[in-house]
């Protein structure tokens, strides 16, 4: 007869427990900054494309520019909300069901 023993596993995320944690945080912040700069460039290009194409009555390119503006806005939203989203799901998974 086989018996299963319940093992309690715990996780307490703490970046100070590993070497290089501050460097990793700086890299993450830098990547987030670069991502926002790239999103801004894409948004500007999309807005210019949308405006010029609408003015010249090129509806296909106007739709492409509009889509670029919307996707850029969504990307900026996700970049800004990423830490909150990760924390939300971590806290959701960390709740005990007792």
HUGI-V473742 format. One line per field, one symbol per residue. burial: I if it has 24 or more other ideal C-beta (glycine too) atoms within 12 Angstrom, else O. A space follows every 10 residues. Layout:
burial=???
This chain:
burial=OOOOOOOOOO OOOOOOOOOO OOOOOOOOOO OOOOOOOOIO OIIOOIIOII OOIOOOOOOO OOOOIOOIIO OIOOIOOOIO OOOOOOOOOO OOOOOOOO
